[in-house]
């Protein structure tokens, strides 16, 4: 999972650099389509300062009273 996160981070940031240099001009939506990811995922990766920030484990909420 860590390797996949780092690979996605690299792919997204390479494309963002292209946007900034106006080489390809892809939007975040276009990047999401190309990589088969949700726009929200691409946005989260784009906002991350580094891949390690994305690897931090976030606890899942516990559903109390479910069932």
mmCIF file as Biopython writes it, N, C-alpha, C and O atoms, coordinates in Angstrom:
data_model
#
loop_
_atom_site.group_PDB
_atom_site.id
_atom_site.type_symbol
_atom_site.label_atom_id
_atom_site.label_alt_id
_atom_site.label_comp_id
_atom_site.label_asym_id
_atom_site.label_entity_id
_atom_site.label_seq_id
_atom_site.pdbx_PDB_ins_code
_atom_site.Cartn_x
_atom_site.Cartn_y
_atom_site.Cartn_z
_atom_site.occupancy
_atom_site.B_iso_or_equiv
_atom_site.auth_seq_id
_atom_site.auth_asym_id
_atom_site.pdbx_PDB_model_num
ATOM 1   N N  . UNK A ? 1  ? 0.824   -1.189 0.000   1.0 0.0 1  A 1 
ATOM 2   C CA . UNK A ? 1  ? 0.000   0.000  0.000   1.0 0.0 1  A 1 
ATOM 3   C C  . UNK A ? 1  ? 0.871   1.256  0.000   1.0 0.0 1  A 1 
ATOM 4   O O  . UNK A ? 1  ? 0.536   2.235  -0.667  1.0 0.0 1  A 1 
ATOM 5   N N  . UNK A ? 2  ? 1.970   1.241  0.729   1.0 0.0 2  A 1 
ATOM 6   C CA . UNK A ? 2  ? 2.852   2.405  0.777   1.0 0.0 2  A 1 
ATOM 7   C C  . UNK A ? 2  ? 3.469   2.649  -0.595  1.0 0.0 2  A 1 
ATOM 8   O O  . UNK A ? 2  ? 3.587   3.796  -1.027  1.0 0.0 2  A 1 
ATOM 9   N N  . UNK A ? 3  ? 3.859   1.590  -1.274  1.0 0.0 3  A 1 
ATOM 10  C CA . UNK A ? 3  ? 4.452   1.742  -2.609  1.0 0.0 3  A 1 
ATOM 11  C C  . UNK A ? 3  ? 3.439   2.336  -3.583  1.0 0.0 3  A 1 
ATOM 12  O O  . UNK A ? 3  ? 3.785   3.184  -4.405  1.0 0.0 3  A 1 
ATOM 13  N N  . UNK A ? 4  ? 2.191   1.889  -3.490  1.0 0.0 4  A 1 
ATOM 14  C CA . UNK A ? 4  ? 1.147   2.414  -4.373  1.0 0.0 4  A 1 
ATOM 15  C C  . UNK A ? 4  ? 0.884   3.886  -4.089  1.0 0.0 4  A 1 
ATOM 16  O O  . UNK A ? 4  ? 0.700   4.676  -5.015  1.0 0.0 4  A 1 
ATOM 17  N N  . UNK A ? 5  ? 0.866   4.257  -2.815  1.0 0.0 5  A 1 
ATOM 18  C CA . UNK A ? 5  ? 0.660   5.653  -2.440  1.0 0.0 5  A 1 
ATOM 19  C C  . UNK A ? 5  ? 1.770   6.526  -2.994  1.0 0.0 5  A 1 
ATOM 20  O O  . UNK A ? 5  ? 1.510   7.591  -3.554  1.0 0.0 5  A 1 
ATOM 21  N N  . UNK A ? 6  ? 2.995   6.082  -2.841  1.0 0.0 6  A 1 
ATOM 22  C CA . UNK A ? 6  ? 4.137   6.865  -3.352  1.0 0.0 6  A 1 
ATOM 23  C C  . UNK A ? 6  ? 4.108   6.971  -4.877  1.0 0.0 6  A 1 
ATOM 24  O O  . UNK A ? 6  ? 4.431   8.020  -5.435  1.0 0.0 6  A 1 
ATOM 25  N N  . UNK A ? 7  ? 3.724   5.895  -5.542  1.0 0.0 7  A 1 
ATOM 26  C CA . UNK A ? 7  ? 3.647   5.923  -7.004  1.0 0.0 7  A 1 
ATOM 27  C C  . UNK A ? 7  ? 2.558   6.885  -7.473  1.0 0.0 7  A 1 
ATOM 28  O O  . UNK A ? 7  ? 2.773   7.659  -8.405  1.0 0.0 7  A 1 
ATOM 29  N N  . UNK A ? 8  ? 1.396   6.839  -6.834  1.0 0.0 8  A 1 
ATOM 30  C CA . UNK A ? 8  ? 0.318   7.764  -7.200  1.0 0.0 8  A 1 
ATOM 31  C C  . UNK A ? 8  ? 0.728   9.206  -6.938  1.0 0.0 8  A 1 
ATOM 32  O O  . UNK A ? 8  ? 0.475   10.089 -7.756  1.0 0.0 8  A 1 
ATOM 33  N N  . UNK A ? 9  ? 1.362   9.439  -5.793  1.0 0.0 9  A 1 
ATOM 34  C CA . UNK A ? 9  ? 1.824   10.789 -5.463  1.0 0.0 9  A 1 
ATOM 35  C C  . UNK A ? 9  ? 2.747   11.307 -6.569  1.0 0.0 9  A 1 
ATOM 36  O O  . UNK A ? 9  ? 2.605   12.441 -7.026  1.0 0.0 9  A 1 
ATOM 37  N N  . UNK A ? 10 ? 3.687   10.470 -6.991  1.0 0.0 10 A 1 
ATOM 38  C CA . UNK A ? 10 ? 4.640   10.853 -8.034  1.0 0.0 10 A 1 
ATOM 39  C C  . UNK A ? 10 ? 3.922   11.146 -9.348  1.0 0.0 10 A 1 
ATOM 40  O O  . UNK A ? 10 ? 4.205   12.154 -9.995  1.0 0.0 10 A 1 
ATOM 41  N N  . UNK A ? 11 ? 2.990   10.273 -9.751  1.0 0.0 11 A 1 
ATOM 42  C CA . UNK A ? 11 ? 2.260   10.464 -11.002 1.0 0.0 11 A 1 
ATOM 43  C C  . UNK A ? 11 ? 1.471   11.763 -10.990 1.0 0.0 11 A 1 
ATOM 44  O O  . UNK A ? 11 ? 1.504   12.523 -11.958 1.0 0.0 11 A 1 
ATOM 45  N N  . UNK A ? 12 ? 0.770   12.014 -9.910  1.0 0.0 12 A 1 
ATOM 46  C CA . UNK A ? 12 ? -0.062  13.217 -9.821  1.0 0.0 12 A 1 
ATOM 47  C C  . UNK A ? 12 ? 0.790   14.463 -9.831  1.0 0.0 12 A 1 
ATOM 48  O O  . UNK A ? 12 ? 0.470   15.425 -10.530 1.0 0.0 12 A 1 
ATOM 49  N N  . UNK A ? 13 ? 1.872   14.467 -9.069  1.0 0.0 13 A 1 
ATOM 50  C CA . UNK A ? 13 ? 2.696   15.668 -9.008  1.0 0.0 13 A 1 
ATOM 51  C C  . UNK A ? 13 ? 3.475   15.920 -10.301 1.0 0.0 13 A 1 
ATOM 52  O O  . UNK A ? 13 ? 3.762   17.071 -10.628 1.0 0.0 13 A 1 
ATOM 53  N N  . UNK A ? 14 ? 3.818   14.865 -11.037 1.0 0.0 14 A 1 
ATOM 54  C CA . UNK A ? 14 ? 4.427   15.062 -12.357 1.0 0.0 14 A 1 
ATOM 55  C C  . UNK A ? 14 ? 3.455   15.779 -13.284 1.0 0.0 14 A 1 
ATOM 56  O O  . UNK A ? 14 ? 3.847   16.673 -14.033 1.0 0.0 14 A 1 
ATOM 57  N N  . UNK A ? 15 ? 2.192   15.385 -13.231 1.0 0.0 15 A 1 
ATOM 58  C CA . UNK A ? 15 ? 1.192   16.019 -14.091 1.0 0.0 15 A 1 
ATOM 59  C C  . UNK A ? 15 ? 0.878   17.444 -13.644 1.0 0.0 15 A 1 
ATOM 60  O O  . UNK A ? 15 ? 0.625   18.320 -14.472 1.0 0.0 15 A 1 
ATOM 61  N N  . UNK A ? 16 ? 0.895   17.669 -12.342 1.0 0.0 16 A 1 
ATOM 62  C CA . UNK A ? 16 ? 0.668   19.029 -11.843 1.0 0.0 16 A 1 
ATOM 63  C C  . UNK A ? 16 ? 1.794   19.945 -12.302 1.0 0.0 16 A 1 
ATOM 64  O O  . UNK A ? 16 ? 1.543   21.090 -12.676 1.0 0.0 16 A 1 
ATOM 65  N N  . UNK A ? 17 ? 3.019   19.460 -12.278 1.0 0.0 17 A 1 
ATOM 66  C CA . UNK A ? 17 ? 4.145   20.259 -12.770 1.0 0.0 17 A 1 
ATOM 67  C C  . UNK A ? 17 ? 3.953   20.614 -14.238 1.0 0.0 17 A 1 
ATOM 68  O O  . UNK A ? 17 ? 4.291   21.718 -14.664 1.0 0.0 17 A 1 
ATOM 69  N N  . UNK A ? 18 ? 3.410   19.677 -15.009 1.0 0.0 18 A 1 
ATOM 70  C CA . UNK A ? 18 ? 3.129   19.954 -16.420 1.0 0.0 18 A 1 
ATOM 71  C C  . UNK A ? 18 ? 2.074   21.047 -16.549 1.0 0.0 18 A 1 
ATOM 72  O O  . UNK A ? 18 ? 2.166   21.907 -17.425 1.0 0.0 18 A 1 
ATOM 73  N N  . UNK A ? 19 ? 1.074   21.010 -15.674 1.0 0.0 19 A 1 
ATOM 74  C CA . UNK A ? 19 ? 0.040   22.042 -15.696 1.0 0.0 19 A 1 
ATOM 75  C C  . UNK A ? 19 ? 0.673   23.396 -15.450 1.0 0.0 19 A 1 
ATOM 76  O O  . UNK A ? 19 ? 0.402   24.365 -16.159 1.0 0.0 19 A 1 
ATOM 77  N N  . UNK A ? 20 ? 1.531   23.449 -14.420 1.0 0.0 20 A 1 
ATOM 78  C CA . UNK A ? 20 ? 2.150   24.711 -14.058 1.0 0.0 20 A 1 
ATOM 79  C C  . UNK A ? 20 ? 3.046   25.242 -15.174 1.0 0.0 20 A 1 
ATOM 80  O O  . UNK A ? 20 ? 3.171   26.454 -15.348 1.0 0.0 20 A 1 
ATOM 81  N N  . UNK A ? 21 ? 3.662   24.349 -15.920 1.0 0.0 21 A 1 
ATOM 82  C CA . UNK A ? 21 ? 4.522   24.772 -17.028 1.0 0.0 21 A 1 
ATOM 83  C C  . UNK A ? 21 ? 3.746   24.891 -18.331 1.0 0.0 21 A 1 
ATOM 84  O O  . UNK A ? 21 ? 4.305   25.265 -19.361 1.0 0.0 21 A 1 
ATOM 85  N N  . UNK A ? 22 ? 2.459   24.572 -18.282 1.0 0.0 22 A 1 
ATOM 86  C CA . UNK A ? 22 ? 1.563   24.646 -19.444 1.0 0.0 22 A 1 
ATOM 87  C C  . UNK A ? 22 ? 2.015   23.758 -20.598 1.0 0.0 22 A 1 
ATOM 88  O O  . UNK A ? 22 ? 1.797   24.089 -21.764 1.0 0.0 22 A 1 
ATOM 89  N N  . UNK A ? 23 ? 2.636   22.643 -20.277 1.0 0.0 23 A 1 
ATOM 90  C CA . UNK A ? 23 ? 3.054   21.719 -21.328 1.0 0.0 23 A 1 
ATOM 91  C C  . UNK A ? 23 ? 1.878   20.874 -21.812 1.0 0.0 23 A 1 
ATOM 92  O O  . UNK A ? 23 ? 1.691   20.687 -23.015 1.0 0.0 23 A 1 
ATOM 93  N N  . UNK A ? 24 ? 1.087   20.367 -20.866 1.0 0.0 24 A 1 
ATOM 94  C CA . UNK A ? 24 ? -0.062  19.549 -21.248 1.0 0.0 24 A 1 
ATOM 95  C C  . UNK A ? 24 ? -1.367  20.253 -20.941 1.0 0.0 24 A 1 
ATOM 96  O O  . UNK A ? 24 ? -2.355  20.091 -21.657 1.0 0.0 24 A 1 
ATOM 97  N N  . UNK A ? 25 ? -1.367  21.027 -19.887 1.0 0.0 25 A 1 
ATOM 98  C CA . UNK A ? 25 ? -2.562  21.776 -19.543 1.0 0.0 25 A 1 
ATOM 99  C C  . UNK A ? 25 ? -3.699  20.951 -18.974 1.0 0.0 25 A 1 
ATOM 100 O O  . UNK A ? 25 ? -4.856  21.362 -19.053 1.0 0.0 25 A 1 
ATOM 101 N N  . UNK A ? 26 ? -3.389  19.779 -18.392 1.0 0.0 26 A 1 
ATOM 102 C CA . UNK A ? 26 ? -4.436  18.934 -17.827 1.0 0.0 26 A 1 
ATOM 103 C C  . UNK A ? 26 ? -4.990  19.536 -16.540 1.0 0.0 26 A 1 
ATOM 104 O O  . UNK A ? 26 ? -4.249  20.106 -15.738 1.0 0.0 26 A 1 
ATOM 105 N N  . UNK A ? 27 ? -6.268  19.405 -16.359 1.0 0.0 27 A 1 
ATOM 106 C CA . UNK A ? 27 ? -6.901  19.804 -15.108 1.0 0.0 27 A 1 
ATOM 107 C C  . UNK A ? 27 ? -6.823  18.622 -14.140 1.0 0.0 27 A 1 
ATOM 108 O O  . UNK A ? 27 ? -6.467  17.512 -14.534 1.0 0.0 27 A 1 
ATOM 109 N N  . UNK A ? 28 ? -7.158  18.867 -12.880 1.0 0.0 28 A 1 
ATOM 110 C CA . UNK A ? 28 ? -7.186  17.769 -11.911 1.0 0.0 28 A 1 
ATOM 111 C C  . UNK A ? 28 ? -8.208  16.720 -12.327 1.0 0.0 28 A 1 
ATOM 112 O O  . UNK A ? 28 ? -8.011  15.527 -12.099 1.0 0.0 28 A 1 
ATOM 113 N N  . UNK A ? 29 ? -9.287  17.164 -12.929 1.0 0.0 29 A 1 
ATOM 114 C CA . UNK A ? 29 ? -10.311 16.225 -13.414 1.0 0.0 29 A 1 
ATOM 115 C C  . UNK A ? 29 ? -9.731  15.323 -14.512 1.0 0.0 29 A 1 
ATOM 116 O O  . UNK A ? 29 ? -9.987  14.119 -14.527 1.0 0.0 29 A 1 
ATOM 117 N N  . UNK A ? 30 ? -8.955  15.903 -15.422 1.0 0.0 30 A 1 
ATOM 118 C CA . UNK A ? 30 ? -8.341  15.117 -16.493 1.0 0.0 30 A 1 
ATOM 119 C C  . UNK A ? 30 ? -7.325  14.128 -15.928 1.0 0.0 30 A 1 
ATOM 120 O O  . UNK A ? 30 ? -7.230  12.994 -16.397 1.0 0.0 30 A 1 
ATOM 121 N N  . UNK A ? 31 ? -6.565  14.560 -14.917 1.0 0.0 31 A 1 
ATOM 122 C CA . UNK A ? 31 ? -5.605  13.670 -14.268 1.0 0.0 31 A 1 
ATOM 123 C C  . UNK A ? 31 ? -6.356  12.505 -13.622 1.0 0.0 31 A 1 
ATOM 124 O O  . UNK A ? 31 ? -5.930  11.356 -13.735 1.0 0.0 31 A 1 
ATOM 125 N N  . UNK A ? 32 ? -7.465  12.794 -12.949 1.0 0.0 32 A 1 
ATOM 126 C CA . UNK A ? 32 ? -8.266  11.744 -12.304 1.0 0.0 32 A 1 
ATOM 127 C C  . UNK A ? 32 ? -8.762  10.731 -13.340 1.0 0.0 32 A 1 
ATOM 128 O O  . UNK A ? 32 ? -8.696  9.523  -13.113 1.0 0.0 32 A 1 
ATOM 129 N N  . UNK A ? 33 ? -9.253  11.221 -14.462 1.0 0.0 33 A 1 
ATOM 130 C CA . UNK A ? 33 ? -9.729  10.311 -15.522 1.0 0.0 33 A 1 
ATOM 131 C C  . UNK A ? 33 ? -8.590  9.439  -16.037 1.0 0.0 33 A 1 
ATOM 132 O O  . UNK A ? 33 ? -8.752  8.229  -16.199 1.0 0.0 33 A 1 
ATOM 133 N N  . UNK A ? 34 ? -7.446  10.053 -16.292 1.0 0.0 34 A 1 
ATOM 134 C CA . UNK A ? 34 ? -6.310  9.320  -16.853 1.0 0.0 34 A 1 
ATOM 135 C C  . UNK A ? 34 ? -5.801  8.239  -15.898 1.0 0.0 34 A 1 
ATOM 136 O O  . UNK A ? 34 ? -5.431  7.148  -16.333 1.0 0.0 34 A 1 
ATOM 137 N N  . UNK A ? 35 ? -5.783  8.539  -14.599 1.0 0.0 35 A 1 
ATOM 138 C CA . UNK A ? 35 ? -5.250  7.592  -13.621 1.0 0.0 35 A 1 
ATOM 139 C C  . UNK A ? 35 ? -6.332  6.702  -13.001 1.0 0.0 35 A 1 
ATOM 140 O O  . UNK A ? 35 ? -6.035  5.869  -12.145 1.0 0.0 35 A 1 
ATOM 141 N N  . UNK A ? 36 ? -7.586  6.878  -13.432 1.0 0.0 36 A 1 
ATOM 142 C CA . UNK A ? 36 ? -8.716  6.103  -12.914 1.0 0.0 36 A 1 
ATOM 143 C C  . UNK A ? 36 ? -8.849  6.260  -11.399 1.0 0.0 36 A 1 
ATOM 144 O O  . UNK A ? 36 ? -9.011  5.283  -10.668 1.0 0.0 36 A 1 
ATOM 145 N N  . UNK A ? 37 ? -8.777  7.507  -10.950 1.0 0.0 37 A 1 
ATOM 146 C CA . UNK A ? 37 ? -8.944  7.846  -9.540  1.0 0.0 37 A 1 
ATOM 147 C C  . UNK A ? 37 ? -10.068 8.858  -9.426  1.0 0.0 37 A 1 
ATOM 148 O O  . UNK A ? 37 ? -10.427 9.510  -10.407 1.0 0.0 37 A 1 
ATOM 149 N N  . UNK A ? 38 ? -10.620 8.987  -8.238  1.0 0.0 38 A 1 
ATOM 150 C CA . UNK A ? 38 ? -11.648 10.008 -8.046  1.0 0.0 38 A 1 
ATOM 151 C C  . UNK A ? 38 ? -10.989 11.383 -8.010  1.0 0.0 38 A 1 
ATOM 152 O O  . UNK A ? 38 ? -9.802  11.507 -7.707  1.0 0.0 38 A 1 
ATOM 153 N N  . UNK A ? 39 ? -11.766 12.405 -8.322  1.0 0.0 39 A 1 
ATOM 154 C CA . UNK A ? 39 ? -11.253 13.769 -8.293  1.0 0.0 39 A 1 
ATOM 155 C C  . UNK A ? 39 ? -10.822 14.152 -6.883  1.0 0.0 39 A 1 
ATOM 156 O O  . UNK A ? 39 ? -9.848  14.883 -6.699  1.0 0.0 39 A 1 
ATOM 157 N N  . UNK A ? 40 ? -11.557 13.652 -5.886  1.0 0.0 40 A 1 
ATOM 158 C CA . UNK A ? 40 ? -11.206 13.920 -4.496  1.0 0.0 40 A 1 
ATOM 159 C C  . UNK A ? 40 ? -9.855  13.327 -4.116  1.0 0.0 40 A 1 
ATOM 160 O O  . UNK A ? 40 ? -9.079  13.948 -3.390  1.0 0.0 40 A 1 
ATOM 161 N N  . UNK A ? 41 ? -9.577  12.118 -4.613  1.0 0.0 41 A 1 
ATOM 162 C CA . UNK A ? 41 ? -8.288  11.484 -4.344  1.0 0.0 41 A 1 
ATOM 163 C C  . UNK A ? 41 ? -7.168  12.287 -4.976  1.0 0.0 41 A 1 
ATOM 164 O O  . UNK A ? 41 ? -6.142  12.529 -4.339  1.0 0.0 41 A 1 
ATOM 165 N N  . UNK A ? 42 ? -7.349  12.701 -6.218  1.0 0.0 42 A 1 
ATOM 166 C CA . UNK A ? 42 ? -6.322  13.500 -6.897  1.0 0.0 42 A 1 
ATOM 167 C C  . UNK A ? 42 ? -6.103  14.815 -6.151  1.0 0.0 42 A 1 
ATOM 168 O O  . UNK A ? 42 ? -4.966  15.259 -5.990  1.0 0.0 42 A 1 
ATOM 169 N N  . UNK A ? 43 ? -7.179  15.429 -5.701  1.0 0.0 43 A 1 
ATOM 170 C CA . UNK A ? 43 ? -7.066  16.682 -4.959  1.0 0.0 43 A 1 
ATOM 171 C C  . UNK A ? 43 ? -6.311  16.476 -3.653  1.0 0.0 43 A 1 
ATOM 172 O O  . UNK A ? 43 ? -5.472  17.300 -3.288  1.0 0.0 43 A 1 
ATOM 173 N N  . UNK A ? 44 ? -6.598  15.384 -2.946  1.0 0.0 44 A 1 
ATOM 174 C CA . UNK A ? 44 ? -5.905  15.088 -1.682  1.0 0.0 44 A 1 
ATOM 175 C C  . UNK A ? 44 ? -4.414  14.891 -1.922  1.0 0.0 44 A 1 
ATOM 176 O O  . UNK A ? 44 ? -3.586  15.397 -1.165  1.0 0.0 44 A 1 
ATOM 177 N N  . UNK A ? 45 ? -4.071  14.152 -2.980  1.0 0.0 45 A 1 
ATOM 178 C CA . UNK A ? 45 ? -2.668  13.929 -3.311  1.0 0.0 45 A 1 
ATOM 179 C C  . UNK A ? 45 ? -2.007  15.228 -3.757  1.0 0.0 45 A 1 
ATOM 180 O O  . UNK A ? 45 ? -0.846  15.474 -3.428  1.0 0.0 45 A 1 
ATOM 181 N N  . UNK A ? 46 ? -2.725  16.053 -4.494  1.0 0.0 46 A 1 
ATOM 182 C CA . UNK A ? 46 ? -2.178  17.313 -4.988  1.0 0.0 46 A 1 
ATOM 183 C C  . UNK A ? 46 ? -1.879  18.274 -3.838  1.0 0.0 46 A 1 
ATOM 184 O O  . UNK A ? 46 ? -0.908  19.028 -3.893  1.0 0.0 46 A 1 
ATOM 185 N N  . UNK A ? 47 ? -2.706  18.246 -2.806  1.0 0.0 47 A 1 
ATOM 186 C CA . UNK A ? 47 ? -2.514  19.140 -1.658  1.0 0.0 47 A 1 
ATOM 187 C C  . UNK A ? 47 ? -1.414  18.674 -0.721  1.0 0.0 47 A 1 
ATOM 188 O O  . UNK A ? 47 ? -0.885  19.468 0.058   1.0 0.0 47 A 1 
ATOM 189 N N  . UNK A ? 48 ? -1.064  17.400 -0.787  1.0 0.0 48 A 1 
ATOM 190 C CA . UNK A ? 48 ? -0.059  16.845 0.121   1.0 0.0 48 A 1 
ATOM 191 C C  . UNK A ? 48 ? 1.315   17.439 -0.190  1.0 0.0 48 A 1 
ATOM 192 O O  . UNK A ? 48 ? 1.691   17.598 -1.352  1.0 0.0 48 A 1 
ATOM 193 N N  . UNK A ? 49 ? 2.041   17.757 0.854   1.0 0.0 49 A 1 
ATOM 194 C CA . UNK A ? 49 ? 3.383   18.322 0.698   1.0 0.0 49 A 1 
ATOM 195 C C  . UNK A ? 49 ? 4.360   17.246 0.255   1.0 0.0 49 A 1 
ATOM 196 O O  . UNK A ? 49 ? 5.264   17.510 -0.538  1.0 0.0 49 A 1 
ATOM 197 N N  . UNK A ? 50 ? 4.179   16.029 0.767   1.0 0.0 50 A 1 
ATOM 198 C CA . UNK A ? 50 ? 5.030   14.913 0.376   1.0 0.0 50 A 1 
ATOM 199 C C  . UNK A ? 50 ? 4.240   13.613 0.541   1.0 0.0 50 A 1 
ATOM 200 O O  . UNK A ? 50 ? 3.154   13.597 1.121   1.0 0.0 50 A 1 
ATOM 201 N N  . UNK A ? 51 ? 4.809   12.528 0.021   1.0 0.0 51 A 1 
ATOM 202 C CA . UNK A ? 51 ? 4.111   11.246 0.060   1.0 0.0 51 A 1 
ATOM 203 C C  . UNK A ? 51 ? 3.947   10.736 1.489   1.0 0.0 51 A 1 
ATOM 204 O O  . UNK A ? 51 ? 2.964   10.058 1.789   1.0 0.0 51 A 1 
ATOM 205 N N  . UNK A ? 52 ? 4.890   11.049 2.370   1.0 0.0 52 A 1 
ATOM 206 C CA . UNK A ? 52 ? 4.816   10.591 3.749   1.0 0.0 52 A 1 
ATOM 207 C C  . UNK A ? 52 ? 3.576   11.155 4.449   1.0 0.0 52 A 1 
ATOM 208 O O  . UNK A ? 52 ? 3.002   10.498 5.318   1.0 0.0 52 A 1 
ATOM 209 N N  . UNK A ? 53 ? 3.173   12.336 4.082   1.0 0.0 53 A 1 
ATOM 210 C CA . UNK A ? 53 ? 1.982   12.943 4.667   1.0 0.0 53 A 1 
ATOM 211 C C  . UNK A ? 53 ? 0.745   12.097 4.356   1.0 0.0 53 A 1 
ATOM 212 O O  . UNK A ? 53 ? -0.175  12.036 5.171   1.0 0.0 53 A 1 
ATOM 213 N N  . UNK A ? 54 ? 0.711   11.456 3.212   1.0 0.0 54 A 1 
ATOM 214 C CA . UNK A ? 54 ? -0.420  10.629 2.809   1.0 0.0 54 A 1 
ATOM 215 C C  . UNK A ? 54 ? -0.397  9.263  3.474   1.0 0.0 54 A 1 
ATOM 216 O O  . UNK A ? 54 ? -1.427  8.595  3.564   1.0 0.0 54 A 1 
ATOM 217 N N  . UNK A ? 55 ? 0.775   8.844  3.940   1.0 0.0 55 A 1 
ATOM 218 C CA . UNK A ? 55 ? 0.918   7.524  4.522   1.0 0.0 55 A 1 
ATOM 219 C C  . UNK A ? 55 ? 0.518   7.477  5.988   1.0 0.0 55 A 1 
ATOM 220 O O  . UNK A ? 55 ? 0.430   6.393  6.565   1.0 0.0 55 A 1 
ATOM 221 N N  . UNK A ? 56 ? 0.276   8.621  6.595   1.0 0.0 56 A 1 
ATOM 222 C CA . UNK A ? 56 ? -0.133  8.647  7.993   1.0 0.0 56 A 1 
ATOM 223 C C  . UNK A ? 56 ? -1.447  7.893  8.137   1.0 0.0 56 A 1 
ATOM 224 O O  . UNK A ? 56 ? -2.394  8.127  7.386   1.0 0.0 56 A 1 
ATOM 225 N N  . UNK A ? 57 ? -1.494  7.020  9.072   1.0 0.0 57 A 1 
ATOM 226 C CA . UNK A ? 57 ? -2.687  6.200  9.278   1.0 0.0 57 A 1 
ATOM 227 C C  . UNK A ? 57 ? -3.751  7.041  9.976   1.0 0.0 57 A 1 
ATOM 228 O O  . UNK A ? 57 ? -3.516  7.616  11.039  1.0 0.0 57 A 1 
ATOM 229 N N  . UNK A ? 58 ? -4.914  7.096  9.358   1.0 0.0 58 A 1 
ATOM 230 C CA . UNK A ? 58 ? -6.044  7.803  9.949   1.0 0.0 58 A 1 
ATOM 231 C C  . UNK A ? 58 ? -7.008  6.766  10.511  1.0 0.0 58 A 1 
ATOM 232 O O  . UNK A ? 58 ? -7.451  5.872  9.790   1.0 0.0 58 A 1 
ATOM 233 N N  . UNK A ? 59 ? -7.333  6.882  11.795  1.0 0.0 59 A 1 
ATOM 234 C CA . UNK A ? 59 ? -8.278  5.900  12.345  1.0 0.0 59 A 1 
ATOM 235 C C  . UNK A ? 59 ? -9.656  6.042  11.717  1.0 0.0 59 A 1 
ATOM 236 O O  . UNK A ? 59 ? -10.121 7.153  11.458  1.0 0.0 59 A 1 
ATOM 237 N N  . UNK A ? 60 ? -10.295 4.926  11.479  1.0 0.0 60 A 1 
ATOM 238 C CA . UNK A ? 60 ? -11.646 4.933  10.928  1.0 0.0 60 A 1 
ATOM 239 C C  . UNK A ? 60 ? -12.638 5.190  12.048  1.0 0.0 60 A 1 
ATOM 240 O O  . UNK A ? 60 ? -12.447 4.724  13.171  1.0 0.0 60 A 1 
ATOM 241 N N  . UNK A ? 61 ? -13.693 5.926  11.746  1.0 0.0 61 A 1 
ATOM 242 C CA . UNK A ? 61 ? -14.692 6.182  12.783  1.0 0.0 61 A 1 
ATOM 243 C C  . UNK A ? 61 ? -15.421 4.892  13.161  1.0 0.0 61 A 1 
ATOM 244 O O  . UNK A ? 61 ? -15.650 4.021  12.322  1.0 0.0 61 A 1 
ATOM 245 N N  . UNK A ? 62 ? -15.775 4.793  14.428  1.0 0.0 62 A 1 
ATOM 246 C CA . UNK A ? 62 ? -16.499 3.625  14.917  1.0 0.0 62 A 1 
ATOM 247 C C  . UNK A ? 62 ? -17.989 3.930  14.866  1.0 0.0 62 A 1 
ATOM 248 O O  . UNK A ? 62 ? -18.434 4.971  15.349  1.0 0.0 62 A 1 
ATOM 249 N N  . UNK A ? 63 ? -18.743 3.033  14.291  1.0 0.0 63 A 1 
ATOM 250 C CA . UNK A ? 63 ? -20.188 3.211  14.181  1.0 0.0 63 A 1 
ATOM 251 C C  . UNK A ? 63 ? -20.835 2.684  15.463  1.0 0.0 63 A 1 
ATOM 252 O O  . UNK A ? 63 ? -20.987 1.476  15.645  1.0 0.0 63 A 1 
ATOM 253 N N  . UNK A ? 64 ? -21.205 3.592  16.328  1.0 0.0 64 A 1 
ATOM 254 C CA . UNK A ? 64 ? -21.840 3.206  17.594  1.0 0.0 64 A 1 
ATOM 255 C C  . UNK A ? 64 ? -23.338 2.993  17.370  1.0 0.0 64 A 1 
ATOM 256 O O  . UNK A ? 64 ? -23.993 3.787  16.693  1.0 0.0 64 A 1 
ATOM 257 N N  . UNK A ? 65 ? -23.849 1.958  17.922  1.0 0.0 65 A 1 
ATOM 258 C CA . UNK A ? 65 ? -25.277 1.699  17.846  1.0 0.0 65 A 1 
ATOM 259 C C  . UNK A ? 65 ? -25.747 1.181  16.503  1.0 0.0 65 A 1 
ATOM 260 O O  . UNK A ? 65 ? -26.950 1.122  16.251  1.0 0.0 65 A 1 
ATOM 261 N N  . UNK A ? 66 ? -24.813 0.802  15.631  1.0 0.0 66 A 1 
ATOM 262 C CA . UNK A ? 66 ? -25.208 0.279  14.315  1.0 0.0 66 A 1 
ATOM 263 C C  . UNK A ? 66 ? -25.720 -1.139 14.487  1.0 0.0 66 A 1 
ATOM 264 O O  . UNK A ? 66 ? -25.156 -1.931 15.241  1.0 0.0 66 A 1 
ATOM 265 N N  . UNK A ? 67 ? -26.756 -1.437 13.804  1.0 0.0 67 A 1 
ATOM 266 C CA . UNK A ? 67 ? -27.228 -2.812 13.800  1.0 0.0 67 A 1 
ATOM 267 C C  . UNK A ? 67 ? -28.498 -2.981 14.409  1.0 0.0 67 A 1 
ATOM 268 O O  . UNK A ? 67 ? -29.010 -4.099 14.470  1.0 0.0 67 A 1 
#
